[in-house]
Amino acid sequence: MKTIRFGIIGAGNIANKFCGAAKLAEGADVIAVASKSMERAQAFAERNGIPQAFDSYEEMLKTADIDAVYIATTHNFHMDNIRLCFDYGKHVLCEKAMVLTADDAREVFRLAKEKNLFCMEAMWTNFLPQVQKAKEWITSGAIGEIQAVSAVIGFNGGGNPESRLYNPDLAGGAMYDIGVYPAEIVSYLVGEPIEDCMGVWRPHPVTGVDERATFILRYASCDAAIQCMLTSNAREYMMFNGTKGCIELPWSSSGTIAKRYDGRRQLAETFEQPLENGFVYEIEEVVRCINEGRLTSDIMPPEATIQCAELYDKILRG
């Protein structure tokens, strides 16, 4: 298997986590980083043991001998960053939310196919062991037919209108930052396209972005109610209720866990696995796909990103 050499665009906190995961992942090596500030790029490179630092994204793409790019800028820059990477023939792994509208999502994957390049939204949670175990339970019929799903995700972001979380110019808001997680995990585990959706959201008092949002997704077989918020350190969980039992997926930063209950609400099975860095699994998927000549991932396909972007269009602007 060929080692995939990554460059990074954007030297923020989440890129640090990516670097840590790349050191643990099989077949990945980060060899370059680019930021709009050379001082920032060099500090990031020294901190993460990266040999090359650039203060120009284009210069890195022209100069560094990289195969793929991890894009870790704020959401509003993603579309331009992706186009630039494609112009230089680089595969792309782009942080969520990958783009801001469904039209942009469709255009990204059209371009990737046209240029014969791999492209994936960095929805790392879909690849986690407990999510894969839940998929196995659902597919095997262990909880019967899913009837209803509920999910809550949220943290207190502080409310500072100058923070990227609340800045409309940086595509701030709860749905783009964290609502994307349950929306895409639930759809992946249900295994059906969204037929309809409805939602409400509450604006930040100064900037007007969605600081809280609640939305309902309708599938052919079931419905899902999802809440996301930047105003509360919520008890985060996902619950899949079926005709023969249910699955609980609590979020965890120290390990991965999934619990399956039987039809009498009794705990039937627990899956738990130590977790050092959850980004490892998505990186290994990118490495595998590129080595196999694949342009997309079955676990995180273009349709999932496009479908989620359609939710932004309908709930936030529709």
matplotlib code that plots the C-alpha trace (Angstrom):
import matplotlib.pyplot as plt

x = [0.0, 1.3, 1.7, -0.5, 1.3, -1.0, -0.8, -3.0, -4.7, -5.5, -3.5, -6.2, -7.0, -8.8, -5.8, -3.7, -6.1, -5.7, -1.9, -2.1, -4.4, -2.2, 0.7, -1.4, -3.1, -1.6, -0.4, -0.6, 2.0, 1.6, 4.5, 3.3, 1.0, -0.1, -1.6, -2.1, 0.5, 4.0, 4.5, 1.4, 2.4, 5.9, 4.7, 2.2, 4.8, 7.3, 4.6, 3.5, 6.8, 5.9, 8.9, 7.4, 5.5, 4.0, 2.2, 0.4, -2.1, -1.2, 2.5, 2.1, 0.0, 2.6, 5.7, 5.1, 5.1, 1.6, -1.1, -4.0, -5.1, -6.9, -8.9, -9.3, -10.3, -13.7, -16.7, -17.0, -13.7, -14.2, -15.6, -12.7, -10.1, -11.5, -11.5, -7.9, -6.9, -8.6, -6.9, -3.6, -4.8, -4.9, -7.4, -9.5, -10.6, -12.6, -13.8, -17.5, -19.6, -18.0, -20.0, -22.9, -25.5, -26.7, -25.7, -22.1, -22.1, -23.3, -20.7, -17.8, -18.5, -19.1, -15.7, -14.1, -15.5, -14.5, -11.0, -10.8, -10.0, -11.1, -13.2, -14.9, -16.4, -14.5, -17.4, -15.1, -17.9, -19.4, -16.2, -16.1, -16.2, -19.4, -21.2, -20.1, -21.3, -24.7, -24.8, -24.2, -26.9, -29.4, -28.6, -28.8, -32.3, -31.3, -33.6, -36.2, -37.6, -36.6, -39.6, -38.2, -34.8, -33.9, -30.5, -29.2, -25.8, -24.6, -22.1, -22.0, -20.0, -20.0, -22.1, -19.2, -20.4, -16.8, -16.2, -16.3, -19.2, -21.5, -19.9, -22.1, -19.2, -17.4, -20.6, -21.2, -24.2, -25.2, -26.3, -23.1, -20.8, -22.5, -26.0, -24.2, -23.0, -26.4, -28.0, -25.4, -24.9, -28.7, -29.2, -26.2, -27.6, -31.2, -29.9, -32.6, -32.8, -34.6, -38.0, -38.9, -37.8, -39.0, -37.3, -37.1, -34.1, -33.4, -31.0, -28.1, -29.2, -26.4, -25.2, -28.5, -26.9, -28.7, -27.5, -30.1, -32.0, -34.5, -35.4, -37.4, -36.3, -38.8, -37.6, -39.7, -39.7, -39.2, -38.8, -35.9, -36.0, -32.7, -31.6, -28.3, -27.2, -24.3, -25.9, -25.8, -23.5, -26.2, -26.3, -25.4, -26.8, -28.5, -31.3, -32.6, -35.9, -37.0, -39.8, -37.5, -35.3, -33.2, -29.7, -28.1, -25.0, -23.8, -21.0, -17.6, -14.3, -12.3, -13.7, -16.3, -19.4, -22.7, -25.5, -28.3, -31.5, -34.0, -37.7, -38.2, -35.8, -33.2, -29.5, -28.7, -25.2, -22.5, -19.8, -16.8, -13.4, -10.6, -10.2, -7.0, -8.0, -11.2, -9.9, -7.7, -10.6, -11.5, -7.9, -7.4, -10.6, -9.1, -5.8, -7.6, -9.9, -7.0, -4.9, -7.8, -8.4, -11.8, -13.2, -15.7, -16.3, -19.2, -19.4, -19.4, -20.5, -21.3, -25.1, -24.8, -23.0, -25.5, -28.5, -27.3, -26.6, -30.2, -31.2, -29.2, -31.1, -34.5, -34.2, -31.9, -33.1, -36.2]
y = [0.0, 3.4, 6.0, 9.0, 12.2, 14.9, 18.7, 20.8, 24.0, 25.9, 25.7, 25.7, 23.5, 20.8, 20.4, 19.6, 16.6, 15.5, 15.5, 13.4, 10.9, 10.8, 9.6, 6.7, 5.8, 3.3, 4.6, 8.4, 11.1, 14.8, 16.6, 20.2, 22.8, 26.2, 29.1, 32.8, 33.6, 32.1, 32.5, 30.5, 27.9, 27.5, 27.2, 24.6, 22.6, 22.6, 21.5, 18.6, 17.6, 18.7, 19.3, 22.1, 25.3, 27.8, 31.1, 30.5, 27.7, 27.8, 27.7, 24.5, 22.9, 23.8, 23.0, 20.2, 16.6, 15.8, 13.5, 14.8, 17.9, 18.1, 21.3, 22.8, 26.4, 27.8, 26.7, 29.8, 29.2, 25.5, 25.9, 28.1, 25.9, 22.7, 24.2, 25.3, 21.8, 20.3, 22.8, 21.3, 17.7, 16.9, 14.6, 16.3, 15.5, 18.6, 19.4, 19.5, 21.3, 20.8, 23.5, 25.8, 24.9, 21.9, 23.5, 23.9, 20.3, 19.0, 21.1, 19.8, 16.2, 17.0, 18.6, 15.7, 13.2, 15.3, 15.6, 11.9, 12.9, 11.5, 13.8, 13.3, 15.4, 14.8, 13.3, 11.3, 10.1, 7.9, 5.8, 5.3, 1.7, 2.2, 3.7, 0.8, -1.6, 0.1, -0.2, -4.0, -4.3, -2.4, -4.3, -7.7, -6.9, -7.0, -4.1, -4.9, -2.1, 1.4, 3.5, 6.7, 8.3, 11.1, 12.9, 15.8, 17.5, 20.8, 22.8, 26.3, 28.3, 31.4, 33.6, 36.0, 37.6, 37.8, 34.1, 32.0, 30.0, 33.1, 35.0, 34.9, 35.9, 32.7, 30.6, 30.3, 28.7, 25.5, 23.6, 24.1, 23.5, 20.5, 19.8, 18.2, 15.3, 13.8, 14.7, 12.6, 9.8, 9.2, 9.1, 6.7, 4.3, 4.5, 3.7, 5.6, 9.0, 11.8, 12.3, 15.5, 17.8, 20.6, 22.7, 25.8, 27.7, 30.6, 33.4, 34.7, 38.1, 40.0, 38.2, 36.4, 33.0, 29.9, 29.4, 26.6, 24.5, 21.7, 19.7, 16.6, 14.3, 12.0, 8.7, 6.0, 3.8, 6.2, 9.8, 11.5, 14.4, 16.3, 19.2, 21.1, 24.1, 26.4, 27.5, 24.5, 21.7, 19.2, 15.6, 14.3, 11.1, 9.3, 6.8, 4.4, 2.8, -0.3, -2.9, -5.4, -3.1, 0.1, 1.3, 4.1, 5.9, 8.4, 10.7, 10.1, 11.7, 9.0, 5.8, 4.5, 2.8, 1.5, -0.1, -2.4, -3.0, -5.7, -5.4, -5.3, -2.4, -4.6, -4.1, -6.9, -6.0, -3.4, -2.6, -0.5, 0.2, 2.4, 5.6, 7.6, 9.8, 9.3, 10.9, 7.8, 5.8, 8.4, 8.9, 5.2, 5.2, 8.0, 6.1, 2.9, 4.6, 6.5, 3.4, 1.5, 4.2, 5.1, 8.6, 8.2, 6.4, 4.0, 5.1, 8.8, 9.1, 12.4, 11.7, 12.1, 15.5, 16.7, 15.6, 17.3, 20.5, 20.4, 20.5, 23.8, 25.2, 24.2, 24.8, 27.9, 29.6, 27.9]
z = [0.0, -1.0, 1.8, 1.1, 1.6, 3.0, 3.0, 5.3, 4.5, 7.7, 10.9, 13.5, 16.4, 14.5, 12.2, 15.3, 15.9, 12.3, 12.6, 15.8, 14.0, 10.9, 13.1, 14.3, 11.0, 8.6, 5.3, 6.1, 6.4, 6.8, 5.0, 4.5, 6.0, 4.7, 6.5, 5.5, 8.2, 7.9, 11.6, 12.3, 9.7, 11.0, 14.6, 13.6, 11.6, 14.5, 17.0, 14.8, 13.2, 9.7, 7.4, 5.2, 6.0, 3.6, 3.8, 0.5, -0.2, -3.9, -3.2, -1.1, -3.8, -6.5, -4.5, -2.0, -3.2, -1.8, -2.9, -0.9, 1.1, 4.4, 4.4, 7.9, 7.3, 8.4, 6.4, 4.3, 2.6, 1.8, -1.7, -2.9, -1.1, -2.7, -6.2, -5.7, -4.7, -7.7, -10.0, -8.8, -9.1, -5.4, -3.6, -0.9, 2.6, 3.7, 7.2, 7.9, 7.0, 3.6, 1.8, 2.7, 0.0, -1.9, -5.2, -4.0, -2.8, -6.2, -7.9, -5.7, -6.6, -10.2, -10.4, -8.5, -10.9, -13.9, -12.7, -11.5, -7.9, -4.6, -2.5, 0.9, 3.7, 6.9, 8.8, 11.2, 13.4, 10.8, 10.9, 14.6, 15.9, 17.9, 14.9, 12.8, 15.5, 15.6, 11.8, 12.2, 14.8, 12.6, 9.4, 11.2, 12.5, 16.1, 17.0, 14.4, 12.2, 13.3, 14.3, 15.8, 16.3, 18.7, 19.0, 21.0, 20.6, 22.1, 24.1, 25.5, 23.0, 25.2, 22.9, 21.9, 18.6, 17.4, 17.7, 14.5, 16.0, 15.8, 13.0, 9.8, 7.6, 8.8, 8.3, 12.0, 13.6, 15.3, 12.2, 10.3, 13.3, 15.0, 13.6, 10.7, 12.9, 14.0, 10.6, 8.7, 11.3, 11.6, 7.9, 7.6, 10.2, 9.0, 5.5, 3.7, 1.9, 3.7, 2.2, 4.0, 6.8, 8.9, 11.5, 13.7, 14.9, 17.2, 16.2, 18.1, 19.5, 17.9, 14.8, 13.8, 13.1, 14.5, 18.0, 18.5, 16.0, 16.2, 13.1, 12.2, 9.4, 7.7, 6.2, 4.5, 7.6, 10.5, 11.7, 13.5, 15.9, 16.3, 18.5, 18.2, 20.2, 21.0, 24.2, 26.6, 27.6, 26.7, 27.6, 24.1, 22.8, 19.9, 20.4, 17.7, 18.7, 16.9, 17.0, 18.9, 20.9, 20.8, 20.4, 22.5, 21.2, 23.8, 22.7, 24.5, 24.2, 26.0, 24.4, 22.0, 23.3, 22.0, 24.0, 22.6, 24.6, 23.9, 23.5, 27.3, 27.7, 29.2, 28.4, 25.9, 24.7, 25.2, 22.8, 24.0, 22.5, 23.7, 21.6, 21.3, 18.4, 16.5, 13.3, 12.6, 11.1, 8.5, 7.5, 6.9, 4.8, 2.6, 2.3, 1.3, -1.2, -2.9, -3.1, -4.6, -7.2, -5.7, -6.1, -3.2, 0.1, 0.6, 4.3, 3.5, -0.1, -2.0, -1.6, 2.2, 2.0, -0.7, 1.3, 4.5, 2.5, 1.3, 5.0, 5.4, 2.4, 3.6, 7.4, 7.5, 4.3, 3.1]

ax = plt.figure().add_subplot(projection="3d")
ax.plot(x, y, z, "-o")
ax.set_aspect("equal")
plt.show()
